[in-house]
Every structure is written in C-alpha cells, then in structure tokens.
Amino acid sequence: MQRRMAHGLMIALLIVGLGAAQGPNNSEASSTPIKPTKVKPKIRKQASKNQAYQIGTASWYGEYFEGRPTASGEDYEMYDMTAAHPTLPLGSYVRVTNLRNGRAVVVKVNDRGPIVSGRIIDLSYGAARVLQFEERGLQKVRLDLVKTPTERQAYQTVAYNHPLAQVR
C-alpha cells in the first residue's frame, strides 16, 4: 500500500514538474511575432593531428657497438642521430617523441632491431641523450614518419652530435 502511494506521488510530482516547463504563460507571451535570425555556426578548423606510426618502448645502444657495421653498411657512431627499427626502410627518417617530457628528435634508420621483444626502436646513445632518457634506459615514445627534408631539418639536433674536439 505504501509502495503504491509512493509510486503515485512520484508520478504526480513528475507531471507537475513537466507542466511547469511547458512554455510561457500569458504574462510572458508577446503579441508581436519574433523574427527568426540566421545564425551562422562557427566552424573551427582543427589542426589535423597525424596518427602516430607506432607508440611503444624505446631503448638505446651505445659504446659497445661503436664502430661496428650497421645493417645499412654504415659504421655505428653512438653520438649520431640514428636508430634501429625492425621494418622501416633503411635510410628513412622518423621523428621520435619522448612521451614523458615531450622532447623530440629526428633519427635516420640505419640498422635493424631491437632484438628484445616488446621494444619498437633502439636509438643511438646521442638520440637518447637528446630525449633525456639515457639514464633510464627505456622510455615510452611515439614514432612519426618524416617525409620531407624540411621536416627533417626542423628537428635536426646537433647539440649532442659528436663532442667538439679541442682546438690547439
């Protein structure tokens, strides 16, 4: 019995609430019709974000491989902006972004790897320093393919590329 009363009361309150929101009453109604205005919707062009080629874990390799030949035939130089990737064409360029701090660098793929499962790219020590994860060893990164030379130049980093020789 009480349940029926509560149910009936809820329905009555719902009807009263809906009736109050039906429209203007006589005191709010206007005798002059309102002219519809044309409203142009603002269309914002959003910068299209390129979809990442890959997102995953990066590692780096360094001094042990210094001077050894890479898959491309070039000698590995740990301060160059290079990387090892399992499938990207040798000689292609990829922008690597550290997802922890937002730093990015463009590297040339000149080797095959990584050989450790679960990793998507092995970077040279120099590239890992630019991305500031040489101390950590591993870092979550985003890979974006770089197609044009101007894109490559925009991210060219030489700050850590080959320490300067002292001039005597």
C-alpha positions as CSV (number, residue, x, y, z in Angstrom):
1,M,0.0,0.0,0.0
2,Q,2.7,2.5,1.0
3,R,4.7,1.5,-2.1
4,R,1.7,2.3,-4.3
5,M,1.3,5.7,-2.7
6,A,4.9,6.5,-3.1
7,H,4.7,5.5,-6.7
8,G,1.6,7.6,-7.3
9,L,3.2,10.6,-5.5
10,M,6.3,10.3,-7.8
11,I,4.2,10.3,-10.9
12,A,2.2,13.3,-9.7
13,L,5.4,15.2,-8.9
14,L,6.8,14.3,-12.4
15,I,3.7,15.6,-14.1
16,V,3.7,18.8,-12.1
17,G,7.4,19.3,-12.9
18,L,6.8,18.8,-16.6
19,G,3.8,21.0,-16.7
20,A,5.8,23.9,-15.2
21,A,8.4,23.7,-18.0
22,Q,5.8,23.5,-20.9
23,G,6.2,27.0,-22.2
24,P,5.5,30.7,-21.5
25,N,2.3,31.6,-19.6
26,N,0.1,34.5,-20.7
27,S,2.1,37.2,-18.9
28,E,5.3,36.1,-20.8
29,A,3.7,35.7,-24.2
30,S,4.3,38.5,-26.7
31,S,1.7,39.7,-29.2
32,T,4.4,40.5,-31.8
33,P,6.0,37.5,-33.5
34,I,9.7,37.1,-33.1
35,K,11.7,37.2,-36.3
36,P,14.0,34.2,-36.7
37,T,17.6,35.3,-37.1
38,K,20.1,33.5,-39.2
39,V,22.9,32.2,-37.1
40,K,26.0,31.0,-38.9
41,P,27.6,28.3,-36.9
42,K,31.3,28.9,-36.3
43,I,33.4,26.3,-37.9
44,R,36.8,25.9,-36.4
45,K,39.4,24.2,-38.4
46,Q,41.2,21.9,-36.1
47,A,44.8,21.1,-36.8
48,S,44.7,17.6,-38.0
49,K,46.9,15.5,-35.8
50,N,48.8,12.9,-37.7
51,Q,48.2,9.4,-36.4
52,A,51.3,8.0,-34.9
53,Y,53.2,5.4,-36.8
54,Q,53.9,3.5,-33.6
55,I,53.8,4.0,-29.9
56,G,55.8,1.8,-27.6
57,T,59.0,1.3,-25.6
58,A,62.3,2.6,-26.9
59,S,65.8,1.6,-25.7
60,W,69.3,2.8,-26.7
61,Y,72.6,1.2,-27.6
62,G,76.0,2.8,-27.1
63,E,79.7,2.3,-26.7
64,Y,79.8,-1.5,-27.1
65,F,78.6,-1.1,-30.7
66,E,80.8,1.9,-31.6
67,G,82.5,1.5,-35.0
68,R,80.7,-1.8,-35.8
69,P,78.9,-2.0,-39.1
70,T,75.1,-1.5,-39.0
71,A,72.6,-3.2,-41.3
72,S,72.9,-0.3,-43.8
73,G,76.7,-0.8,-44.0
74,E,77.5,2.4,-42.1
75,D,79.6,2.2,-39.0
76,Y,77.7,2.8,-35.8
77,E,78.5,6.1,-34.2
78,M,76.9,6.5,-30.8
79,Y,76.6,10.3,-31.0
80,D,74.9,10.3,-34.4
81,M,71.1,10.7,-34.6
82,T,70.4,7.1,-35.8
83,A,68.2,4.2,-34.8
84,A,67.5,0.5,-35.4
85,H,64.0,-0.5,-36.4
86,P,62.7,-3.9,-37.4
87,T,60.6,-2.9,-40.5
88,L,61.1,0.7,-41.6
89,P,63.3,1.0,-44.8
90,L,66.9,1.7,-44.1
91,G,67.7,5.3,-44.8
92,S,64.3,6.5,-43.8
93,Y,63.7,9.1,-41.1
94,V,61.4,9.0,-38.1
95,R,60.6,11.6,-35.5
96,V,60.8,10.1,-32.0
97,T,59.0,11.9,-29.3
98,N,59.6,11.1,-25.6
99,L,56.0,10.8,-24.2
100,R,57.3,11.6,-20.7
101,N,58.7,15.1,-21.4
102,G,57.6,15.9,-25.0
103,R,61.2,16.2,-26.4
104,A,61.5,15.1,-30.0
105,V,64.4,14.2,-32.4
106,V,64.5,13.0,-36.0
107,V,66.7,10.0,-36.5
108,K,67.8,8.1,-39.5
109,V,67.0,4.4,-39.6
110,N,70.3,2.7,-40.4
111,D,70.1,-0.6,-38.5
112,R,67.8,-3.5,-37.7
113,G,66.5,-4.2,-34.3
114,P,65.5,-4.1,-31.5
115,I,66.2,-7.7,-30.7
116,V,64.5,-7.5,-27.3
117,S,60.7,-8.3,-27.6
118,G,58.3,-5.5,-26.5
119,R,60.5,-2.7,-27.8
120,I,59.7,-0.8,-31.0
121,I,63.0,1.1,-31.6
122,D,66.6,1.1,-30.5
123,L,68.1,4.6,-30.5
124,S,71.7,5.7,-30.6
125,Y,73.1,7.0,-27.3
126,G,73.1,10.5,-28.7
127,A,69.4,10.4,-29.6
128,A,68.6,9.0,-26.1
129,R,70.5,12.0,-24.6
130,V,68.5,14.5,-26.7
131,L,65.3,12.8,-25.5
132,Q,66.7,12.8,-21.9
133,F,66.3,9.1,-21.1
134,E,69.8,7.8,-21.3
135,E,69.8,7.4,-17.5
136,R,66.5,5.4,-17.5
137,G,67.5,3.1,-20.4
138,L,63.9,2.6,-21.5
139,Q,61.2,5.1,-22.4
140,K,57.7,5.2,-23.9
141,V,57.9,7.0,-27.2
142,R,55.8,7.9,-30.3
143,L,57.2,7.4,-33.8
144,D,56.1,9.6,-36.7
145,L,57.4,9.1,-40.2
146,V,59.2,12.1,-41.6
147,K,58.7,12.5,-45.3
148,T,60.2,15.8,-46.4
149,P,63.7,17.3,-46.0
150,T,62.2,20.4,-44.4
151,E,60.6,18.3,-41.7
152,R,64.0,16.6,-41.1
153,Q,65.7,20.0,-40.8
154,A,63.2,21.3,-38.3
155,Y,64.0,18.6,-35.9
156,Q,67.7,18.3,-36.7
157,T,69.6,18.2,-33.4
158,V,73.3,18.6,-33.3
159,A,73.7,19.6,-29.7
160,Y,74.9,16.2,-28.7
161,N,76.2,15.1,-32.0
162,H,79.9,14.3,-31.7
163,P,81.5,16.2,-28.8
164,L,83.6,19.1,-30.1
165,A,87.3,18.5,-30.4
166,Q,89.5,20.9,-28.5
167,V,91.3,23.3,-30.8
168,R,95.0,23.7,-30.0
